[in-house]
Amino acid sequence: MSFTDLIKPHKLTAGDKVAIISPSWAGASVFPDRYAAGIKQMEEEFGLIAVEAPNAMISAAENADNPQKRAEDINWAVKNKEIKAIIPVIGGDDAVRLLPYLDYDAIRANPKILLGYSDGTVLHLAFMHAGVESIYGPTVMAGGFAENGGMMEYFKNSVRRTLFTTDVIGKIEPNTSGWTDEELPWRDPKNQSVKRKLKKTIDRKVLQGTGKVRGHLFGGCIEVLEMLKGTPVWPNKEFFENSILFFETSEEAPSIDYVVRALRNYAATGILERANGIIIGRGANLPENEMDRYEQAFFHVVQKECHLNIPMISQMDFGHTDPMFLLPYGAQAEIDASDGSFSILENAVI
């Protein structure tokens, strides 16, 4: 597999039908009000029509016991000619169980937009294995669409420029309006109208490196990527040549030791030495100064242990904090370590 072989999906237009799937946790059955809010805001803002996959609304218990049903919903969505994109309800922790049941030939023959983050990293690597570009981004219930009190402008702009136009995405401006990882309980529907408290934006931080570098994008949630190493969908070493890696951590906030050990694996398998740069998402649910320690962990492994001076930028707006920008797998991107700027140099859709 080569990133140059990835097929781009077709762009979205108002009125398009999008498939809603539950590839991980069946959150819609547990918090139906939150799910309904996400669908409503997505349809009203972008003019999309949500179509629930056959098993999208089954109970959490039945969903957990039936990875094959979950995979069948993805196979159904890619084969359905009316469906233009596939959007997970939410993440979870066991989408890796779907890999044996996915129809990779059908995915390649019917390239469609796939969104999702966190446990959705599994599906992105599955699509990449099938030869189709997908996009690290929102789910229905978390990551933008169901944002309390309405979607954030930074997020809406990223969705439009990534999914609804064939133009080059271009420079990703820093979010200056504040960010949040506040958790308002979804069991109380009243919280849906309460805007979450925003934290003051911390400027992007250049951890090391000089000048500009370019490379194709690969990455996801660190913990989920660890589940995928050694599976049939994990790319070979050559895929990582001239890559830009993007990493973020889940709301479970893994330990510093966990992050260090994961990064050492990328070093031991020859991936870090092939990469041209790294971008790091803001950490969610972290104690004070813990993000600094994450950054130190990256610097320690990449610089001190591997003696690599590739540019690394932290405090980026993707992953488990809001608002987020979207990242297309395999797309050429550029890091400028002189000012911490980041650009995506091509279109995500055709």
Buried (B, 14 or more C-beta within 10 A) or exposed (E): BEBEEBBBBBBBEEEBBBBBBBBBBBBBBBBEBBBBBBBEBBBEBBEBBBBBBEBBBBEBEEBBEBBEBBBBBBBBBBBBEEBBBBBBBBBBBBBBBBBEBBBBEBBBBBBBBBBBBBBBBBBBBBBBBBBBBBBBBBBBBBBBBBBBEBBBEBBBEBBEBBBBBEEBBEEBBBBEEBBBBBEBEBEEEEBBEEEBEBEEBEEBBBBBBEEBBBBBBBBBBBBBBBBBEEBEBBBEEEBBBBBBBBBBBBBBBBEBEBBBBBBBBBBEBEBBBBBBBBBBBBBBBBEEEBBEBBBBBBBBBBBEBBEBEBBBBBBBBBBBBBBBBBBBBBBBBBBBBEEBBBBBBBBBBE
